[in-house]
Amino acid sequence: MTTGADLLGLSPVMPVVVLDDAADAVPTARALLAGGIGVIELTLRTPAALASIERIAAEVPEIVIGAGTVTAPEHAKQAADAGAKFLVTPGCTDAVLDAAFDTGLAFLPGASTVSEAMRLAERGLTALKFFPAEASGGVAYLKSIGGPLPGLKFCPTGGITVKTAPDYLALSNVGCIGGSWLTPKDALAAKDFGKIEAFAAEASKL
């Protein structure tokens, strides 16, 4: 079974993808895969999200598809039923945590404070999403909590760019980063999947 720790080792950058059209799901996944990225966090921010997850799970099984922006208990089951292999939350409530555990899927629960991280560690979760990364203190913050929380590893997401990514990846408590720059809105609108593949190729070498 895949664990949260396993998720952090799939790729240096986990693409955070927002799709408005489920028809873009498979070509986007194939472009990321062709660029060397084997994982996607597809956010539940649009009406097309669950259908997009279903299509990728069915047609691009080589890529590990997860559901992001899981903010309500019902999202966890909906994502699992759609074929998601993991879940990502921006923050955590007990209800969302319980629902995520109930799916049996690996998940990265969101935390932005030491107390939140400690509460999640008490539930046996040692691989966490740090969100919103830049707004919550970024590299300096993660570096400073590495000492008191040595057993935790993070996937920082939010405001990170291809230029700042190496600073995060250099930290011992960072396993990977989340990045939305791999699938920009303009490239998706133009169906420019070649651009997405190029961004993925660049990110896979970080």
Backbone as CSV, one residue per row, in Angstrom:
resi,resn,N_x,N_y,N_z,CA_x,CA_y,CA_z,C_x,C_y,C_z
1,MET,0.836,-1.197,0.000,0.000,0.000,0.000,0.877,1.256,0.000
2,THR,0.496,2.216,-0.817,1.229,3.474,-0.865,0.981,4.269,0.411
3,THR,2.031,4.867,0.942,1.903,5.704,2.127,2.176,7.157,1.753
4,GLY,1.914,8.049,2.700,2.218,9.455,2.464,3.691,9.660,2.190
5,ALA,4.541,8.907,2.902,5.983,9.025,2.687,6.358,8.597,1.271
6,ASP,5.681,7.567,0.757,5.936,7.124,-0.622,5.609,8.234,-1.613
7,LEU,4.533,8.965,-1.343,4.104,10.031,-2.257,5.188,11.085,-2.420
8,LEU,5.902,11.372,-1.335,6.932,12.408,-1.382,8.118,12.002,-2.249
9,GLY,8.238,10.711,-2.528,9.379,10.240,-3.311,9.085,9.988,-4.773
10,LEU,7.864,10.283,-5.218,7.495,9.971,-6.599,8.102,10.924,-7.611
11,SER,8.299,12.166,-7.214,8.803,13.185,-8.137,9.283,14.375,-7.317
12,PRO,10.308,15.105,-7.769,10.708,16.306,-7.026,9.611,17.360,-6.998
13,VAL,8.785,17.377,-8.040,7.679,18.334,-8.103,6.376,17.577,-8.344
14,MET,5.394,17.817,-7.486,4.061,17.257,-7.687,3.207,18.332,-8.353
15,PRO,2.811,18.145,-9.597,2.009,19.167,-10.263,0.653,19.339,-9.575
16,VAL,0.295,20.578,-9.312,-1.020,20.896,-8.750,-1.859,21.418,-9.915
17,VAL,-2.830,20.608,-10.329,-3.517,20.835,-11.597,-4.974,21.221,-11.364
18,VAL,-5.402,22.290,-12.053,-6.804,22.724,-12.019,-7.339,22.620,-13.447
19,LEU,-8.348,21.773,-13.637,-8.907,21.588,-14.979,-10.357,22.055,-15.026
20,ASP,-10.666,22.864,-16.017,-12.039,23.317,-16.226,-12.783,22.426,-17.204
21,ASP,-12.034,21.602,-17.948,-12.626,20.753,-18.978,-12.037,19.351,-18.853
22,ALA,-12.904,18.362,-18.596,-12.431,16.987,-18.426,-11.778,16.443,-19.700
23,ALA,-12.074,17.065,-20.842,-11.445,16.627,-22.097,-9.942,16.881,-22.084
24,ASP,-9.485,17.787,-21.219,-8.051,18.090,-21.131,-7.313,17.131,-20.194
25,ALA,-8.044,16.298,-19.474,-7.430,15.484,-18.421,-6.388,14.513,-18.959
26,VAL,-6.774,13.708,-19.923,-5.856,12.675,-20.433,-4.656,13.282,-21.153
27,PRO,-4.847,14.258,-22.068,-3.662,14.855,-22.703,-2.733,15.559,-21.713
28,THR,-3.293,16.157,-20.662,-2.456,16.796,-19.643,-1.633,15.742,-18.909
29,ALA,-2.273,14.655,-18.505,-1.570,13.581,-17.802,-0.482,12.980,-18.683
30,ARG,-0.793,12.785,-19.952,0.199,12.193,-20.874,1.371,13.143,-21.103
31,ALA,1.100,14.437,-21.144,2.174,15.416,-21.326,3.099,15.426,-20.117
32,LEU,2.525,15.389,-18.915,3.341,15.360,-17.694,4.184,14.085,-17.650
33,LEU,3.572,12.970,-18.003,4.277,11.686,-17.996,5.423,11.698,-19.009
34,ALA,5.160,12.247,-20.189,6.192,12.324,-21.226,7.363,13.192,-20.781
35,GLY,7.073,14.181,-19.904,8.125,15.051,-19.389,8.860,14.475,-18.196
36,GLY,8.431,13.288,-17.745,9.141,12.623,-16.653,8.503,12.767,-15.281
37,ILE,7.272,13.297,-15.241,6.555,13.450,-13.971,5.518,12.335,-13.857
38,GLY,5.589,11.559,-12.786,4.724,10.391,-12.665,3.601,10.517,-11.667
39,VAL,3.260,11.744,-11.286,2.231,11.952,-10.265,1.485,13.251,-10.552
40,ILE,0.200,13.294,-10.192,-0.610,14.509,-10.354,-1.475,14.702,-9.113
41,GLU,-1.513,15.930,-8.611,-2.534,16.319,-7.635,-3.560,17.140,-8.407
42,LEU,-4.690,16.528,-8.702,-5.736,17.212,-9.453,-6.748,17.771,-8.451
43,THR,-6.858,19.080,-8.416,-7.637,19.718,-7.345,-9.139,19.646,-7.613
44,LEU,-9.881,19.510,-6.517,-11.349,19.457,-6.604,-11.926,20.863,-6.557
45,ARG,-11.397,21.728,-7.425,-11.835,23.133,-7.404,-12.822,23.463,-8.516
46,THR,-13.055,22.524,-9.415,-13.950,22.796,-10.544,-14.938,21.647,-10.709
47,PRO,-16.048,21.897,-11.395,-17.023,20.835,-11.632,-16.461,19.682,-12.479
48,ALA,-15.376,19.941,-13.198,-14.793,18.910,-14.065,-13.815,17.982,-13.336
49,ALA,-13.549,18.259,-12.057,-12.455,17.565,-11.363,-12.659,16.055,-11.245
50,LEU,-13.809,15.626,-10.753,-13.999,14.186,-10.537,-13.999,13.412,-11.848
51,ALA,-14.626,13.982,-12.872,-14.611,13.324,-14.187,-13.192,13.261,-14.737
52,SER,-12.395,14.295,-14.459,-11.001,14.315,-14.914,-10.198,13.211,-14.233
53,ILE,-10.417,13.040,-12.937,-9.727,11.975,-12.196,-10.118,10.611,-12.760
54,GLU,-11.406,10.420,-13.034,-11.885,9.149,-13.598,-11.190,8.836,-14.918
55,ARG,-11.094,9.830,-15.774,-10.494,9.608,-17.097,-9.010,9.270,-16.991
56,ILE,-8.300,10.000,-16.144,-6.866,9.736,-15.995,-6.648,8.357,-15.394
57,ALA,-7.414,8.008,-14.366,-7.270,6.694,-13.729,-7.505,5.566,-14.736
58,ALA,-8.465,5.772,-15.637,-8.817,4.726,-16.602,-7.869,4.678,-17.798
59,GLU,-7.427,5.849,-18.264,-6.702,5.899,-19.542,-5.200,6.130,-19.424
60,VAL,-4.744,6.613,-18.261,-3.298,6.831,-18.068,-2.893,6.185,-16.729
61,PRO,-3.027,4.848,-16.644,-2.768,4.185,-15.354,-1.318,4.275,-14.897
62,GLU,-0.405,4.654,-15.816,1.016,4.743,-15.445,1.302,5.920,-14.520
63,ILE,0.394,6.892,-14.489,0.624,8.056,-13.637,-0.189,7.880,-12.350
64,VAL,0.368,8.326,-11.228,-0.324,8.212,-9.943,-1.201,9.448,-9.771
65,ILE,-2.513,9.240,-9.846,-3.445,10.365,-9.804,-4.022,10.534,-8.398
66,GLY,-3.929,11.761,-7.881,-4.479,12.061,-6.564,-5.439,13.225,-6.642
67,ALA,-6.258,13.357,-5.616,-7.217,14.459,-5.533,-6.743,15.468,-4.504
68,GLY,-6.654,16.734,-4.927,-6.264,17.803,-4.021,-7.461,18.657,-3.634
69,THR,-7.235,19.609,-2.750,-8.290,20.486,-2.231,-9.447,19.662,-1.658
70,VAL,-9.108,18.622,-0.926,-10.117,17.841,-0.202,-10.416,18.621,1.081
71,THR,-11.572,19.265,1.114,-11.897,20.168,2.227,-13.152,19.761,2.989
72,ALA,-13.819,18.698,2.546,-15.026,18.224,3.219,-14.984,16.700,3.266
73,PRO,-15.586,16.097,4.281,-15.530,14.633,4.405,-16.003,13.901,3.154
74,GLU,-17.075,14.404,2.527,-17.603,13.696,1.349,-16.641,13.719,0.165
75,HIS,-15.760,14.721,0.115,-14.784,14.781,-0.978,-13.895,13.542,-0.996
76,ALA,-13.557,13.042,0.189,-12.633,11.903,0.266,-13.215,10.685,-0.435
77,LYS,-14.462,10.354,-0.131,-15.094,9.184,-0.755,-15.331,9.415,-2.244
78,GLN,-15.767,10.624,-2.596,-16.006,10.926,-4.010,-14.722,10.741,-4.826
79,ALA,-13.608,11.218,-4.277,-12.330,11.098,-4.975,-11.902,9.641,-5.085
80,ALA,-12.064,8.895,-3.986,-11.700,7.475,-4.011,-12.552,6.723,-5.033
81,ASP,-13.851,7.010,-5.069,-14.747,6.352,-6.024,-14.386,6.695,-7.471
82,ALA,-13.841,7.894,-7.673,-13.454,8.322,-9.028,-12.152,7.666,-9.491
83,GLY,-11.428,7.044,-8.543,-10.188,6.367,-8.925,-8.925,7.021,-8.419
84,ALA,-9.063,8.043,-7.560,-7.864,8.687,-7.007,-7.065,7.683,-6.179
85,LYS,-5.756,7.779,-6.279,-4.873,6.879,-5.526,-4.391,7.508,-4.225
86,PHE,-4.565,8.828,-4.090,-4.208,9.500,-2.847,-5.013,10.789,-2.725
87,LEU,-4.988,11.367,-1.531,-5.731,12.585,-1.236,-4.783,13.639,-0.672
88,VAL,-5.089,14.900,-0.942,-4.307,16.011,-0.390,-5.284,17.046,0.148
89,THR,-5.042,17.514,1.378,-5.906,18.533,1.962,-5.106,19.806,2.202
90,PRO,-5.729,20.983,2.045,-4.999,22.228,2.309,-4.813,22.486,3.798
91,GLY,-5.748,21.981,4.594,-5.697,22.061,6.047,-6.424,20.845,6.572
92,CYS,-6.659,20.748,7.854,-7.303,19.545,8.362,-8.269,19.813,9.494
93,THR,-9.427,19.161,9.405,-10.351,19.073,10.531,-10.424,17.597,10.904
94,ASP,-10.939,17.306,12.079,-11.056,15.902,12.484,-11.966,15.130,11.526
95,ALA,-13.041,15.766,11.074,-13.978,15.089,10.172,-13.323,14.736,8.846
96,VAL,-12.548,15.661,8.291,-11.857,15.389,7.029,-10.797,14.304,7.226
97,LEU,-10.064,14.384,8.329,-9.062,13.360,8.625,-9.694,11.982,8.726
98,ASP,-10.787,11.873,9.474,-11.456,10.584,9.643,-11.932,10.036,8.295
99,ALA,-12.491,10.921,7.471,-12.983,10.494,6.153,-11.834,10.028,5.267
100,ALA,-10.708,10.715,5.350,-9.534,10.311,4.563,-9.023,8.945,5.017
101,PHE,-8.924,8.749,6.323,-8.517,7.440,6.845,-9.477,6.341,6.390
102,ASP,-10.777,6.649,6.366,-11.790,5.650,6.004,-11.618,5.139,4.577
103,THR,-11.061,5.963,3.688,-10.875,5.522,2.293,-9.781,4.472,2.165
104,GLY,-8.851,4.450,3.136,-7.718,3.537,3.031,-6.631,4.033,2.091
105,LEU,-6.833,5.228,1.513,-5.846,5.789,0.587,-4.739,6.515,1.350
106,ALA,-3.580,6.613,0.724,-2.524,7.472,1.260,-2.999,8.917,1.153
107,PHE,-2.553,9.758,2.081,-2.920,11.163,1.944,-1.896,12.074,2.602
108,LEU,-1.865,13.295,2.070,-0.998,14.345,2.594,-1.894,15.406,3.220
109,PRO,-2.002,15.417,4.548,-2.834,16.424,5.201,-2.100,17.750,5.305
110,GLY,-2.833,18.832,5.124,-2.223,20.153,5.140,-2.022,20.711,6.532
111,ALA,-0.894,21.369,6.723,-0.582,22.041,7.982,0.246,23.280,7.677
112,SER,0.036,24.338,8.466,0.870,25.534,8.283,1.433,26.040,9.606
113,THR,1.119,25.349,10.712,1.678,25.740,12.012,2.279,24.520,12.696
114,VAL,3.126,24.775,13.683,3.738,23.687,14.445,2.664,22.874,15.167
115,SER,1.681,23.534,15.744,0.625,22.824,16.465,-0.156,21.898,15.536
116,GLU,-0.477,22.385,14.342,-1.194,21.534,13.379,-0.348,20.325,13.012
117,ALA,0.935,20.546,12.764,1.825,19.444,12.411,1.917,18.428,13.542
118,MET,1.984,18.917,14.778,2.062,18.016,15.930,0.774,17.202,16.087
119,ARG,-0.368,17.826,15.857,-1.639,17.105,15.952,-1.706,15.994,14.912
120,LEU,-1.240,16.274,13.715,-1.252,15.263,12.655,-0.275,14.136,12.973
121,ALA,0.878,14.484,13.544,1.848,13.472,13.944,1.253,12.553,15.008
122,GLU,0.430,13.104,15.896,-0.242,12.292,16.916,-1.172,11.255,16.293
123,ARG,-1.667,11.554,15.094,-2.542,10.606,14.389,-1.736,9.634,13.529
124,GLY,-0.416,9.693,13.656,0.427,8.757,12.918,0.829,9.222,11.536
125,LEU,0.607,10.510,11.249,0.909,11.056,9.927,2.228,11.816,9.978
126,THR,3.181,11.372,9.195,4.512,11.989,9.228,4.887,12.650,7.904
127,ALA,4.060,12.487,6.882,4.270,13.155,5.593,3.133,14.150,5.414
128,LEU,3.454,15.432,5.405,2.433,16.473,5.420,2.601,17.444,4.261
129,LYS,1.502,18.101,3.917,1.572,19.210,2.975,1.747,20.489,3.792
130,PHE,2.678,21.342,3.398,2.851,22.640,4.050,2.243,23.680,3.129
131,PHE,1.119,24.251,3.556,0.356,25.152,2.695,-0.277,26.266,3.522
132,PRO,-0.305,27.502,2.993,0.354,27.993,1.775,1.819,28.309,2.072
133,ALA,2.702,27.680,1.362,4.122,27.684,1.718,4.742,29.080,1.803
134,GLU,4.702,29.815,0.718,5.361,31.132,0.708,4.720,32.088,1.713
135,ALA,3.394,32.096,1.769,2.685,33.008,2.675,2.873,32.637,4.144
136,SER,3.242,31.374,4.405,3.389,30.905,5.792,4.829,30.917,6.294
137,GLY,5.731,31.511,5.523,7.113,31.614,5.999,8.140,30.905,5.130
138,GLY,7.659,30.099,4.189,8.540,29.515,3.190,9.710,28.715,3.707
139,VAL,10.828,28.847,3.010,12.041,28.075,3.297,12.520,28.299,4.729
140,ALA,12.527,29.558,5.161,13.032,29.880,6.503,12.200,29.199,7.584
141,TYR,10.890,29.184,7.390,9.998,28.560,8.374,10.243,27.051,8.441
142,LEU,10.274,26.407,7.298,10.484,24.953,7.279,11.829,24.582,7.883
143,LYS,12.833,25.392,7.596,14.170,25.139,8.148,14.131,25.235,9.677
144,SER,13.390,26.203,10.192,13.371,26.436,11.635,12.606,25.359,12.397
145,ILE,11.651,24.676,11.753,10.887,23.646,12.474,11.482,22.251,12.299
146,GLY,12.530,22.158,11.490,13.167,20.852,11.280,13.760,20.279,12.560
147,GLY,14.297,21.147,13.429,14.901,20.699,14.680,13.896,20.124,15.655
148,PRO,12.845,20.895,15.995,11.867,20.382,16.955,10.961,19.281,16.413
149,LEU,10.825,19.191,15.085,9.946,18.169,14.489,10.742,17.300,13.510
150,PRO,11.748,16.578,14.016,12.649,15.858,13.109,12.010,14.684,12.381
151,GLY,10.877,14.191,12.891,10.265,13.017,12.275,9.300,13.332,11.146
152,LEU,9.141,14.627,10.816,8.155,15.012,9.801,8.812,15.447,8.499
153,LYS,8.172,15.063,7.397,8.613,15.525,6.078,7.443,16.222,5.405
154,PHE,7.781,17.205,4.572,6.746,18.060,3.995,6.805,18.117,2.470
155,CYS,5.607,18.400,1.913,5.489,18.791,0.508,4.965,20.228,0.527
156,PRO,5.861,21.221,0.539,5.397,22.610,0.537,4.745,22.967,-0.803
157,THR,3.638,23.679,-0.725,2.872,24.056,-1.912,2.300,25.449,-1.699
158,GLY,2.311,26.244,-2.761,1.695,27.568,-2.666,2.706,28.671,-2.871
159,GLY,2.707,29.244,-4.071,3.600,30.358,-4.357,5.004,29.976,-4.766
160,ILE,5.277,28.678,-4.883,6.624,28.230,-5.261,6.772,28.294,-6.776
161,THR,7.925,28.716,-7.228,8.207,28.808,-8.666,9.385,27.904,-9.022
162,VAL,9.628,27.763,-10.300,10.762,26.939,-10.737,12.085,27.520,-10.213
163,LYS,12.117,28.844,-9.975,13.346,29.484,-9.467,13.548,29.233,-7.974
164,THR,12.440,29.231,-7.205,12.581,29.034,-5.758,12.545,27.560,-5.361
165,ALA,12.137,26.700,-6.266,12.013,25.270,-5.967,13.297,24.656,-5.395
166,PRO,14.483,24.923,-5.980,15.689,24.294,-5.451,15.972,24.635,-3.986
167,ASP,15.578,25.839,-3.546,15.795,26.227,-2.147,14.982,25.342,-1.206
168,TYR,13.772,25.024,-1.624,12.928,24.129,-0.816,13.469,22.699,-0.844
169,LEU,13.804,22.234,-2.043,14.240,20.840,-2.196,15.562,20.567,-1.491
170,ALA,16.313,21.624,-1.184,17.590,21.453,-0.477,17.387,21.168,1.012
171,LEU,16.176,21.406,1.533,15.907,21.201,2.960,15.750,19.717,3.272
172,SER,16.291,19.300,4.410,16.240,17.882,4.771,14.826,17.407,5.108
173,ASN,13.930,18.333,5.497,12.572,17.915,5.841,11.573,18.143,4.705
174,VAL,12.076,18.338,3.494,11.217,18.463,2.317,11.456,17.265,1.401
175,GLY,10.365,16.546,1.106,10.477,15.385,0.223,10.219,15.738,-1.227
176,CYS,9.286,16.647,-1.453,8.985,17.145,-2.798,8.246,18.459,-2.612
177,ILE,7.972,19.144,-3.709,7.200,20.382,-3.633,5.991,20.278,-4.553
178,GLY,4.968,21.060,-4.255,3.819,21.145,-5.145,3.952,22.386,-5.998
179,GLY,3.647,22.230,-7.288,3.793,23.373,-8.189,2.661,23.468,-9.195
180,SER,2.077,24.647,-9.295,1.002,24.850,-10.271,1.544,25.386,-11.599
181,TRP,2.850,25.731,-11.628,3.380,26.359,-12.844,3.525,25.361,-13.998
182,LEU,3.443,24.061,-13.727,3.622,23.070,-14.794,2.433,23.030,-15.748
183,THR,1.259,23.412,-15.246,0.054,23.374,-16.083,-0.652,24.731,-16.029
184,PRO,-0.014,25.777,-16.582,-0.604,27.118,-16.501,-1.910,27.227,-17.279
185,LYS,-2.765,28.135,-16.828,-4.079,28.313,-17.440,-3.994,28.629,-18.928
186,ASP,-3.000,29.442,-19.297,-2.921,29.821,-20.717,-2.573,28.625,-21.593
187,ALA,-1.705,27.744,-21.101,-1.341,26.550,-21.879,-2.533,25.614,-22.012
188,LEU,-3.298,25.448,-20.938,-4.481,24.592,-20.995,-5.532,25.178,-21.931
189,ALA,-5.723,26.487,-21.855,-6.724,27.133,-22.711,-6.365,26.975,-24.180
190,ALA,-5.058,27.016,-24.470,-4.599,26.898,-25.861,-4.387,25.450,-26.280
191,LYS,-4.644,24.506,-25.362,-4.387,23.080,-25.626,-2.919,22.866,-26.014
192,ASP,-2.048,23.649,-25.387,-0.617,23.567,-25.697,0.040,22.545,-24.759
193,PHE,-0.182,21.286,-25.055,0.326,20.230,-24.180,1.836,20.037,-24.348
194,GLY,2.369,20.542,-25.459,3.822,20.525,-25.645,4.513,21.415,-24.626
195,LYS,3.903,22.549,-24.324,4.461,23.461,-23.309,4.438,22.786,-21.934
196,ILE,3.344,22.082,-21.635,3.229,21.371,-20.354,4.295,20.284,-20.255
197,GLU,4.520,19.573,-21.345,5.574,18.545,-21.345,6.945,19.171,-21.104
198,ALA,7.187,20.322,-21.701,8.475,21.005,-21.525,8.657,21.449,-20.074
199,PHE,7.608,21.997,-19.464,7.698,22.396,-18.058,7.930,21.176,-17.160
200,ALA,7.280,20.069,-17.515,7.438,18.837,-16.732,8.871,18.325,-16.831
201,ALA,9.425,18.373,-18.033,10.808,17.903,-18.230,11.785,18.722,-17.406
202,GLU,11.546,20.032,-17.356,12.396,20.921,-16.565,12.253,20.601,-15.072
203,ALA,11.007,20.407,-14.632,10.748,20.149,-13.210,11.292,18.795,-12.759
204,SER,11.245,17.809,-13.645,11.672,16.468,-13.256,13.171,16.399,-12.975
205,LYS,13.910,17.425,-13.420,15.373,17.438,-13.223,15.793,18.257,-11.980
206,LEU,14.824,18.844,-11.288,15.154,19.668,-10.129,15.713,18.818,-8.990
